[in-house]
């Protein structure tokens, strides 16, 4: 395969599963018990990506806390603005809140690895984002929705995040300690890891299609929610790059823009209205289309460098 053509392979492995899930919504059943495919695949992806990481590199950095502040502001400020501009349409304000307030995606460190970024730096940012947002949710969710949030619900979400990320990370560190050569497994398995991620996108897309089919509502409301999701998605990726220290633009852009939409959708369904959940569903498609574009640019640049070397 020509170098230029290779740049299209990984983006196609994002777009095609998204389309497949939309056309075959029954794939959504794989996300439910007893399959729980998304959780197990994410655990495997975090495990393989973590094999190449030194534990010392996982420490939180100052930029991670700046991103956390931006993450919280991304939920609170648009909520206040839309509530003031459209007092009769609180659904729009809630849609902006849940799209913006969601912490970094569980898969964001893996995607950062696909983009040639620092996975350890990303995992540190993911930990700060997840812990900080979950702690803030105890106050912000009742304030925004008017509904009480139980300690059990927050604990359940925290446990889910811990088992999906911290458990495979600890297992990877343990394997590295016993078999130092396991560090090389991460690169060897990168192709399989990407394929697994593509499979989870098909399932996520099927879940989104299933939800939209049952909660489409008025066309104006759907368009409004999609517009809010687009604005939040664009702002997240752009501001993450803007706040990033030199050389960390890729990592910070993904950490702020790529959201834990599974968590956001769960919270929107539990404490808000269907339009808020629809906005989160729209965010699923938008952030993954952006990921496809970013990976295409990264792979095309890599292919160009390869062609340049071959000519010399």
C-alpha positions in Angstrom: 0.0 0.0 0.0 1.3 3.5 -0.9 2.3 5.8 1.9 -0.4 8.3 1.0 -3.1 5.7 1.0 -2.1 4.5 4.5 -3.2 7.9 5.9 -6.8 7.0 5.1 -6.8 3.6 6.8 -7.2 4.6 10.5 -9.7 7.5 9.8 -11.8 5.0 7.8 -11.7 2.7 10.8 -13.5 5.4 12.7 -16.0 6.7 10.2 -17.0 3.2 8.9 -17.9 1.8 12.4 -19.8 5.0 13.2 -21.8 4.5 10.0 -22.2 0.7 10.6 -23.6 1.4 14.1 -26.1 3.9 12.8 -27.3 1.4 10.2 -27.3 -1.6 12.5 -28.7 -0.3 15.9 -29.1 -3.8 17.2 -25.3 -3.8 17.9 -26.2 -1.7 21.0 -27.1 -4.9 22.8 -23.3 -5.6 23.1 -23.0 -2.7 25.5 -25.4 -4.4 28.0 -25.0 -7.3 30.4 -23.8 -10.0 30.0 -21.6 -8.6 27.2 -20.5 -5.2 28.6 -18.3 -5.0 25.6 -17.4 -1.4 25.8 -16.2 -1.6 29.4 -14.1 -4.7 28.8 -12.6 -3.3 25.6 -11.7 0.0 27.2 -10.0 -1.9 30.1 -8.0 -3.9 27.6 -7.0 -0.7 25.7 -5.9 1.0 28.9 -3.9 -2.1 29.9 -2.0 -2.4 26.6 -1.4 1.4 26.4 -0.1 1.5 30.0 2.5 -1.2 29.5 4.9 1.4 28.0 4.5 3.9 30.9 6.8 4.5 33.8 4.9 5.1 37.0 6.8 8.3 37.8 5.5 9.9 34.6 1.9 9.6 35.9 2.1 12.5 38.3 -0.4 15.4 37.8 0.9 18.6 36.3 -0.2 22.2 36.7 -1.8 22.2 33.3 -4.1 19.4 34.3 -5.7 21.5 37.0 -6.0 24.4 34.5 -7.8 22.0 32.2 -10.1 20.9 35.1 -11.1 24.6 35.7 -11.8 25.0 32.0 -13.8 21.8 32.0 -16.0 23.0 34.9 -16.4 26.5 33.3 -17.4 24.8 30.0 -20.4 23.4 31.7 -21.3 26.3 34.0 -20.8 29.4 31.8 -22.8 28.2 28.8 -25.6 27.0 31.1 -25.9 30.5 32.7 -25.7 32.2 29.3 -28.4 30.1 27.7 -30.6 30.2 30.7 -30.5 34.0 30.6 -31.0 34.2 26.8 -33.8 31.5 26.6 -35.5 31.5 29.9 -38.5 29.6 28.4 -36.2 26.8 27.0 -34.2 25.5 30.0 -33.5 22.3 27.9 -31.0 24.2 25.9 -29.1 25.3 29.0 -29.1 21.8 30.4 -27.9 20.4 27.0 -24.9 22.8 27.1 -24.2 21.9 30.8 -24.0 18.2 30.2 -22.0 18.5 27.0 -19.5 20.8 28.7 -19.2 19.4 32.2 -18.4 15.8 31.2 -14.8 14.9 32.2 -12.1 13.5 29.9 -13.1 10.4 28.1 -11.8 7.0 29.3 -10.4 6.4 25.8 -8.7 9.8 25.6 -5.3 8.5 26.7 -5.5 5.8 24.1 -6.4 8.2 21.3 -3.6 10.5 22.4 -1.3 7.5 22.0 -2.7 7.0 18.4 -1.8 10.6 17.7 1.8 10.1 18.9 1.2 11.9 22.2 2.4 11.2 25.8 0.0 8.5 27.2 1.4 9.0 30.8 0.7 12.7 30.7 -2.8 12.0 29.4 -3.5 9.4 32.1 -2.5 12.0 34.7 -4.9 14.5 33.1 -7.6 12.0 32.9 -7.3 11.2 36.6 -7.4 14.9 37.6 -10.4 15.5 35.3 -12.4 12.5 36.5 -11.8 13.1 40.2 -12.4 16.8 40.0 -15.5 16.7 38.0 -17.1 13.9 40.0 -16.4 15.9 43.2 -17.9 19.1 41.7 -20.9 17.2 40.5 -22.1 16.8 44.1 -22.8 20.5 44.1 -23.3 21.4 40.4 -25.8 18.7 39.5 -28.4 19.8 42.1 -27.7 23.4 41.3 -28.3 23.0 37.5 -31.1 20.4 37.5 -32.9 21.1 40.8 -32.7 17.3 41.6 -30.9 15.8 44.5 -27.8 13.6 43.8 -27.3 10.7 46.0 -23.9 9.7 47.4 -24.5 6.2 46.1 -24.9 7.4 42.5 -21.6 9.3 42.7 -19.9 6.4 44.4 -21.2 4.0 41.6 -19.8 6.3 38.9 -16.5 6.6 40.7 -16.2 2.9 41.1 -16.9 2.4 37.4 -14.2 4.8 36.4 -11.7 3.2 38.8 -12.4 -0.4 37.6 -12.2 0.7 33.9 -8.9 2.7 34.2 -7.1 2.2 37.6 -7.4 -1.6 37.6 -5.9 -2.2 34.2 -3.3 0.4 34.9 -2.3 -1.3 38.1 -2.2 -4.7 36.3 0.1 -3.2 33.6 2.4 -1.7 36.2 2.5 -5.1 38.0 3.3 -7.0 34.8 6.1 -4.5 33.9 7.6 -5.0 37.3 7.7 -8.8 36.8 8.6 -8.8 33.1 10.3 -5.6 32.0 10.1 -6.8 28.4 6.4 -6.4 28.5 7.0 -2.7 27.7 7.4 -3.6 24.1 4.0 -5.3 23.9 2.3 -1.9 23.7 3.7 -1.1 20.2 3.3 -4.6 19.0 -0.4 -4.5 19.9 -1.1 -1.0 18.7 -2.9 -2.2 15.5 -5.1 -4.6 17.5 -5.9 -1.9 20.0 -7.0 0.5 17.3 -9.2 -2.2 15.8 -10.8 -2.8 19.2 -11.5 0.9 19.6 -13.1 0.9 16.1 -15.4 -1.9 17.3 -16.5 0.1 20.3 -17.3 3.0 18.1 -19.8 0.9 16.2 -21.5 -0.1 19.5 -21.6 3.5 20.7 -23.0 4.6 17.4 -25.7 2.0 17.6 -26.6 3.1 21.1 -26.8 6.7 19.9 -29.0 5.8 16.9 -31.3 3.7 19.2 -31.7 6.6 21.5 -32.3 9.2 18.8 -34.9 7.0 17.1 -37.0 6.9 20.3 -36.5 10.5 21.4 -36.2 12.6 18.2 -38.8 15.1 19.2 -39.4 18.3 17.3 -37.0 19.1 14.5 -36.2 22.5 16.0 -35.2 21.1 19.3 -33.0 18.4 17.7 -31.3 21.1 15.6 -30.8 23.3 18.6 -29.2 20.4 20.6 -27.0 19.5 17.7 -25.8 23.1 17.4 -25.0 23.3 21.1 -23.1 20.0 20.9 -21.1 21.3 17.9 -20.3 24.6 19.7 -19.2 22.7 22.8 -17.1 20.2 20.9 -15.3 22.9 18.9 -14.7 25.0 21.9 -13.4 22.0 23.9 -10.8 20.9 21.4 -9.7 24.5 20.6 -9.5 25.8 24.2 -7.5 22.7 25.2 -4.9 23.5 22.6 -5.0 27.2 23.7 -4.4 26.5 27.4 -1.7 23.8 26.7 2.0 24.3 27.7 4.4 24.3 24.8 4.6 20.8 23.3 1.5 19.5 25.0 -1.1 20.8 22.5 -2.3 17.4 21.3 -2.7 16.0 24.8 -4.5 19.0 26.3 -6.8 19.4 23.3 -7.9 15.8 23.6 -8.3 15.9 27.3 -10.6 18.9 27.2 -12.4 18.1 23.9 -12.9 14.3 24.1 -15.6 13.8 26.7 -16.8 10.8 28.7 -20.1 10.8 26.9 -21.2 7.6 28.5 -21.1 9.2 31.9 -22.7 12.4 30.6 -25.5 10.5 28.9 -26.1 8.5 32.1 -26.3 11.7 34.2 -28.5 13.5 31.6 -31.0 10.6 31.6 -31.0 10.4 35.4 -31.2 14.0 36.3 -32.3 16.1 33.3 -34.5 16.0 30.2 -34.4 14.0 26.8 -33.1 17.1 24.9 -30.0 17.2 27.1 -29.4 13.6 26.4 -29.8 14.1 22.7 -27.1 16.8 22.8 -24.8 14.4 24.4 -25.6 11.8 21.7 -24.8 14.4 19.0 -21.5 15.0 20.8 -20.6 11.3 20.4 -20.6 11.6 16.7 -18.9 15.0 16.5 -16.0 14.2 18.8 -15.2 10.9 16.9 -15.4 12.6 13.5 -12.9 15.1 14.8 -10.7 12.3 16.1 -10.9 10.7 12.6 -9.7 14.0 11.1 -6.9 14.4 13.6 -5.7 10.9 13.1 -5.8 11.4 9.3 -3.6 14.5 9.6 -1.2 12.7 11.9 -0.9 9.7 9.6 -0.6 11.8 6.5 2.2 13.8 8.1 3.9 10.5 9.0 3.5 9.2 5.5 5.0 12.4 4.1 8.0 12.1 6.3 8.4 8.5 5.2 8.2 9.5 1.5 10.8 12.3 2.1 13.2 9.8 3.7 12.7 7.3 0.9 13.7 9.9 -1.7 16.9 10.8 0.0 
